[in-house]
Amino acid sequence: MLTSFKMEEHGYRTIYFNEPLSMGLSPDGLQAYITQRSRWCLGAIQQIYTRWSFVGRARLRPVSRLSSFDGSFYWIFTFPFKVLMLTAPMIYRWTETSVIDATAGGLIYWLAPSAVGSIIFIGFYGRKFVLPVMTDLSQLLPSIVIMLTVLAGLTRPFGRPFKVTPKGSCSGGVVIQWTYLLPFALAALATFLGILINTSAYSDLNVEPGFAVNVFWSIYNIAILLLAVAVCVELPQRREEARFSAKDQAVIRGRGQADSVCTIANISLGGAKILGLPPAWAREGEEGVLLLDGDVQQVPFRFLHLDQRQGVEQNFAIAFNAESRLRRALTARLFTGAYRGMVDEINVPRVLFAIGKRLLR
């Protein structure tokens, strides 16, 4: 954004090119995700203190100043609002303080058209990449860290180390992010206990304005908080490298052995899965060379898990022994268009099924 603003100040015009030219890795886990969002937040807050901010001295068009304003204030206000929306029903049930003084019918009449219109707008322009509940969840997870980052950025914007998002990590077992899980779990428990305490028909809240609204609001918040708790429990990740599906023809070459033509089922920077049975001379730990694109790329490897797979599954695994130059060549091959690891469209039924399956594990 700052690069575009600086070019605009010198008379250039930047154009958005709507075509993927390369792929990158997304965060592997919750901690990495929050670290990445926190860094983006700090960058947006730091921009306020530059000459290219919405009140800066740079010669910018009004639309660019509006873009800068939106980019900064998104981080300042969105996340506190999410937290307040989650805690409001809990405060209502424990202190009898009504946050929204309205009936359910009034909210439906005045607010429902706006909410439905917003969902339709986002669904149309987001091309099924945005799901309302999942968006709330993705913004809730880093909310506390983001608020602390905003506070730190506004008081001392510079002089902080740059944190690179960790990628390519693996874990042998379940990892529970207790730092993030406990606040969500406690908020869900407090909301649920507040509902139980005020279920009686003689509760003072029954005559308070907004009682019916808060019943639905509380149930929705508990569901979102439980989803957040589930995300804080990370399942094992045993692969360090992103793996891409493939149907490439390749050649396996062994020292003093005849070449074997094979088909690659999937491939990563660390290895590949090959369809079919391994060559007769293959042994676990035996080394060979995988020839890609004819003889253009020669990737040394070793066989893995042949004893367990041979004769049972019609595929086998190899691990690459690639030095830095060859690894860079493999990186270019995997991440610049030959393979696709992106989500082209979100299938809502599959997302709901995956969420249900995750909660039941």
Secondary structure in CASP SS format (residue, H / E / C, confidence):
PFRMAT SS
TARGET T0000
AUTHOR 0000-0000-0000
METHOD secondary structure of the structure
MODEL  1
M C 1.00
L H 1.00
T H 1.00
S H 1.00
F H 1.00
K H 1.00
M H 1.00
E H 1.00
E H 1.00
H C 1.00
G C 1.00
Y C 1.00
R C 1.00
T C 1.00
I C 1.00
Y C 1.00
F C 1.00
N C 1.00
E C 1.00
P C 1.00
L C 1.00
S C 1.00
M C 1.00
G C 1.00
L C 1.00
S C 1.00
P C 1.00
D C 1.00
G C 1.00
L H 1.00
Q H 1.00
A H 1.00
Y H 1.00
I H 1.00
T H 1.00
Q H 1.00
R H 1.00
S H 1.00
R H 1.00
W H 1.00
C H 1.00
L H 1.00
G H 1.00
A H 1.00
I H 1.00
Q H 1.00
Q H 1.00
I C 1.00
Y C 1.00
T C 1.00
R C 1.00
W C 1.00
S C 1.00
F C 1.00
V C 1.00
G C 1.00
R C 1.00
A C 1.00
R C 1.00
L C 1.00
R C 1.00
P H 1.00
V H 1.00
S H 1.00
R H 1.00
L H 1.00
S H 1.00
S H 1.00
F H 1.00
D H 1.00
G H 1.00
S H 1.00
F H 1.00
Y H 1.00
W H 1.00
I H 1.00
F H 1.00
T H 1.00
F H 1.00
P H 1.00
F H 1.00
K H 1.00
V H 1.00
L H 1.00
M H 1.00
L H 1.00
T H 1.00
A H 1.00
P H 1.00
M H 1.00
I H 1.00
Y H 1.00
R H 1.00
W H 1.00
T H 1.00
E C 1.00
T C 1.00
S C 1.00
V C 1.00
I C 1.00
D C 1.00
A C 1.00
T C 1.00
A H 1.00
G H 1.00
G H 1.00
L H 1.00
I H 1.00
Y H 1.00
W H 1.00
L H 1.00
A H 1.00
P H 1.00
S H 1.00
A H 1.00
V H 1.00
G H 1.00
S H 1.00
I H 1.00
I H 1.00
F H 1.00
I H 1.00
G H 1.00
F H 1.00
Y H 1.00
G C 1.00
R C 1.00
K C 1.00
F C 1.00
V C 1.00
L C 1.00
P H 1.00
V H 1.00
M H 1.00
T H 1.00
D H 1.00
L H 1.00
S H 1.00
Q H 1.00
L H 1.00
L C 1.00
P C 1.00
S H 1.00
I H 1.00
V H 1.00
I H 1.00
M H 1.00
L H 1.00
T H 1.00
V H 1.00
L H 1.00
A H 1.00
G H 1.00
L H 1.00
T H 1.00
R C 1.00
P C 1.00
F C 1.00
G C 1.00
R C 1.00
P C 1.00
F C 1.00
K C 1.00
V C 1.00
T C 1.00
P C 1.00
K C 1.00
G C 1.00
S C 1.00
C C 1.00
S E 1.00
G C 1.00
G C 1.00
V C 1.00
V E 1.00
I E 1.00
Q C 1.00
W H 1.00
T H 1.00
Y H 1.00
L H 1.00
L H 1.00
P H 1.00
F H 1.00
A H 1.00
L H 1.00
A H 1.00
A H 1.00
L H 1.00
A H 1.00
T H 1.00
F H 1.00
L H 1.00
G H 1.00
I H 1.00
L H 1.00
I H 1.00
N C 1.00
T C 1.00
S C 1.00
A C 1.00
Y C 1.00
S C 1.00
D H 1.00
L H 1.00
N H 1.00
V H 1.00
E C 1.00
P C 1.00
G C 1.00
F H 1.00
A H 1.00
V H 1.00
N H 1.00
V H 1.00
F H 1.00
W H 1.00
S H 1.00
I H 1.00
Y H 1.00
N H 1.00
I H 1.00
A H 1.00
I H 1.00
L H 1.00
L H 1.00
L H 1.00
A H 1.00
V H 1.00
A H 1.00
V H 1.00
C C 1.00
V E 1.00
E E 1.00
L C 1.00
P C 1.00
Q E 1.00
R C 1.00
R C 1.00
E C 1.00
E C 1.00
A C 1.00
R C 1.00
F E 1.00
S E 1.00
A E 1.00
K E 1.00
D E 1.00
Q E 1.00
A E 1.00
V E 1.00
I E 1.00
R E 1.00
G C 1.00
R C 1.00
G C 1.00
Q C 1.00
A C 1.00
D C 1.00
S E 1.00
V E 1.00
C E 1.00
T E 1.00
I E 1.00
A E 1.00
N E 1.00
I E 1.00
S C 1.00
L C 1.00
G C 1.00
G E 1.00
A E 1.00
K E 1.00
I E 1.00
L E 1.00
G C 1.00
L C 1.00
P C 1.00
P C 1.00
A C 1.00
W C 1.00
A C 1.00
R C 1.00
E C 1.00
G C 1.00
E C 1.00
E E 1.00
G E 1.00
V E 1.00
L E 1.00
L E 1.00
L E 1.00
D C 1.00
G C 1.00
D C 1.00
V C 1.00
Q E 1.00
Q E 1.00
V E 1.00
P E 1.00
F E 1.00
R E 1.00
F E 1.00
L E 1.00
H C 1.00
L H 1.00
D H 1.00
Q H 1.00
R H 1.00
Q C 1.00
G C 1.00
V C 1.00
E C 1.00
Q C 1.00
N E 1.00
F E 1.00
A E 1.00
I E 1.00
A E 1.00
F E 1.00
N C 1.00
A C 1.00
E C 1.00
S H 1.00
R H 1.00
L H 1.00
R H 1.00
R H 1.00
A H 1.00
L H 1.00
T H 1.00
A H 1.00
R H 1.00
L H 1.00
F H 1.00
T C 1.00
G C 1.00
A C 1.00
Y C 1.00
R C 1.00
G C 1.00
M C 1.00
V C 1.00
D C 1.00
E C 1.00
I C 1.00
N C 1.00
V H 1.00
P H 1.00
R H 1.00
V H 1.00
L H 1.00
F H 1.00
A H 1.00
I H 1.00
G H 1.00
K H 1.00
R H 1.00
L H 1.00
L H 1.00
R C 1.00
END
